[in-house]
Amino acid sequence: MALMYAALLPQFMDPQAGPAWAQLLQLGGVQIIVGLAVNALIMLGAARLSGLLASRPRVMTAQRYAAGGLLGIFALRTAFTRTPVAA
């Protein structure tokens, strides 16, 4: 995580805007707050969807078959895809 701050945030800094450490602290804080908010929304949405699926066994079964089918398709595609030959 620290590497992301060292590689990504300096491009958003302005030399005339004040000390670099203060800008990095502010930009890092904003990124952490936004990340926490987005992850919390995803978690709440997943919890609601989980309750919906748990109360409907047919939907849960259909979801399992759909997920299994997709994983099977991806496995077959991976198995039969030719890999490039290094020259």
Phi, psi and omega in degrees: 000321181296328178295326178298317180295320182290329183267327189261314188291327181302333179291345179261004182274150179239120182301332181273356185271359179125189183299144181298320183296324180290321178294317179297320179296317179293313180297318178297319179297318178298316180297320180294317180297315179296317179299317178296318180295315180296314180296324178294318177296319177297318180296316180294320177296319179294322178295318179295316179295323178298317177297320179296314181292322181294330182274354180232094184299324180294319178295320179297317178296316179297320179296320179295316178295319179296315180295317178297319178297316178297318178296322177296318178297316179297321179296316178296318179298318178295319182294325185258005177276130178283138178270146179295143180267129179289136182271000000 
